[in-house]
């Protein structure tokens, strides 16, 4: 991990300021998987006019996400097949603060990501409570999915990583995730050392960070922590959407494990 990717050299921004300037719960996400040293070089060029989220002196935070799917992998297949109406359900725990949320992410007809969430007990992070299930069922119904799906959902994947969040001068957010690790419910684990996922989050058009990444030869990879992590741990599933990534960094990770 380089100093730049952990937020060194950037002016701080508080969580309240970040939310006020760039909440972006409805947004266009562009994700890039690249070596940490290349990410640091590109992001470091923005240090003069970019701020980094800082909470209680911390600029890098540990995340723990538990994803839910059905026994027949419905959520995975909707994602892998690029269905217009797809969803991802997870609990997200901010390890450093102990706060947890139940989150449902869906795609709008225009391709924007819509995230809705409610506070959740950390002790319940690996299960759907009756209250949580009712909340998710209502949202799925609004999105045209059968709300009865909720009764079939169970934990399927755990994703852990460390994140730095940046506020760009244009008002867009960007996140940098490192120490990437995925585990399934059987305890199988895969790590991706030396790589970072850089994600730009904007209301629409590509921002300056996107353009800088493009100039350096990096294009959005379509990597999904849920989709790609599941495919890497489950070779029996179709993986066409992420096959290039699985042949590259993930194949290297398997060789090192």
N, C-alpha and C positions, 0 to 999 in steps of 0.2 A: 504494500500500500504506500503510495507516494503522499507527501505532505499536501500537495494540491488537491488530491481526491478526498482528503479528509477535511478540506475547508480552509487550510492555512493560506494566508495571503489575501483573503476576502474580508470586506467589511461585514459586520453582523446584521441580521434582520431578525426581529422577534416573530414568534408564531402569530400573534395578533396582526402584526403588520403584513406578514406573508398572506394570511387569509384575506385581509382587507384588500390587498393589491392584486392577488391572483388566486382566488379560491379554486376556480376551474374544475368544478365537479362535473361539468359537461365540457368536453374538450377533445382535441385531436392529439393522440399519443403517437410518437415516433420513437422506436426503440433501436438501439445500436449495440451490438456485442463486439467489443474490441479489446486488444491488450491494454492493461492498465497504463503502461508507460505512454502509449499513444493517446489515450484519453486524457492523461495529465498534461501532455504538451498542448493539445487543442484547447482544453478548458482553461489552462493557465493563461492563455492569451486574453481571456475575458476578465481577469482579476480586477482591473481598474474600475469597471462599471457594473460589477456583479456583486450581490450580497449573498451570504450564506446563512441558513437558519441556525440560530444559536439558542439553546435552552439550558439555563443553569450552567453556563460555561461549556456545554457540550456542542460539538458541531457534527458529530458522527453518531448514529444511533443504530441499535440492533433491532431488527424486525423478525417476527416469527408469524408465519401465516399458515393456517390449516385450511386446505381446500376440500370441498365436498363434491361428491359425484354419485351417480347411481351405480348399481352393480353392473349394468350394461354400458357404462361409460358415456352416458348421454351428453353431459356438459363437454367432455373432451371431444367427442365426435362432432358436436355442433361447431366447436372452435376449429378443429382440424379440417373440416369441410367448408370453412369460411361461410357458414350460414349467416344471412343478414340478421336474423334474430337469434342471438346466442346469449348465454349468460355464464358468469362465473360467480360462485358463492364461496366465501371464505370468512374465517375470523382472522383479524389482524391484531397482534399484540405488540405494543411498543415496549420492548423488554426493559429499557432504562427507566421508564416511568411506571410500568405495570398496567397501563391503560389498554383495554381491549375493545374492539368493535366487531360487529357482525356486518359484513359488507356484501352487497350484490352489485356486480358490474354488468351492464348490458350495452349492446350496440344499438344506436338509433338507425333509422333508415338512411341517414346521410353518412354513416360511418363514424360518428362521434361516440366517444365512450361516456356513459352516464354511470356515476357511482352514487349509491345511496347506502347509508349506514346508520346504525344505532349503537349506543354503548352496550357493552356485553361484559358479563362476569368472566374474568380470566380463568377461573376454575372450570368454566363451561366451554372453553375455547375449542375442544375437540368433540363437541356434540351440539346438536340443535335442541334447544329447550322448546317447550310448547309455545312460549311467547315469541321466541326467535322464529320458529317455524311458521307461526301465524303471520308475522311480519313479512317473511319471504314469500309466502303463498300469495299474499295480497299484491306484492310487487310483480311476481311472475304472471299473475292473472292480468294485471294492467298491460304487460308486455306481450300478451297473446299466448302464453305458455299455460299448460294444464297445471293448476295449483296443487293437484294431487301429487305432483312430482316430489314435493317436499317430503312426503312420507317415505320416499325411496332414497333420499340423500344420506350419505354417511361419509366420514373422513376418508380421503383417498391419497392425499399428498401433503407433506410439510415442506415449506420453503423458508430458509433462514438466510439472512444476509445483513450487511451493514450499509447504511444509506446516509448520503450527504445530499441536502436539498438546497438548490440555488435559485435565487430570484434574479432573472436577467433584466437588463435595463429596459427592454421592450415590454415588460410586464408579464412575460411568460415564465413558467417554472421549468427547472430541469432537475433530475435526480441522477445520482451516481451510486450504483450498487456494487459492492465488492464482497469478498469472503462468501461467495455464492455456494449454497449447499441445498440439496434436495434429498428427502427421505420418503419412503413409502411406509405403509402401515405394517409391513413385515420387517422393517428395520434396514432394508437395503438403502444405501446412501451413495450419492455421487457429488463430488466437489468440483469446482471450476477455478483452480488457483491461477492467479496472474491475469484474470480477465475481469472486465467491468461491463455492466449494462448501463449505458447512458440513455436516458429517456427525456425527450423534450415534450412538454405539455403546454399546448397553446390553444387559443380559441379558434384558430383556423389555419392561416398561412404558415409556412415554414418560417422559423425565426433565425436569428443570426447564428446560433449554435448549430442548427441543422445545416445551414449553408457552409459553415466551417468544416463540419464533418464530411459533407459531400466533397468539398475541395480536397480533402485529405484522402478521398477514395472510399469513404464509408457510407453505405446506404442503409436505410432502415431494414433490419433483418427480419422483422415480424416475430422475433423471439417472444415467447410467452412463458413466464415462470411456471404457470400451471400446465400449459400445453407441452412445451419443450421438456420440462422436467418429467412430466408423466411419460412422454414418448421415450426419453432416455432410460427410464427405469422399467418401462414395459415394452420390450421389443416386439411383443405380439400384436401391438396396436398399429394401425396405419399412421405413418409419420411423414407423408409427402410434403406437408407444409413446412416442416422443419428439417427435412432430410439433409440439406446443405450444412446447416449448423451441427447436426448430429455427426456428420462425417468430418467436421473440423474440430472446433474446441472440445466438444463432448467426447469425441473419439480419443483425443489426446488425454483428457481427464481419465478415461477408462484405462488407458495404457499406464498411467501413473498410479492408479489405485491398486 
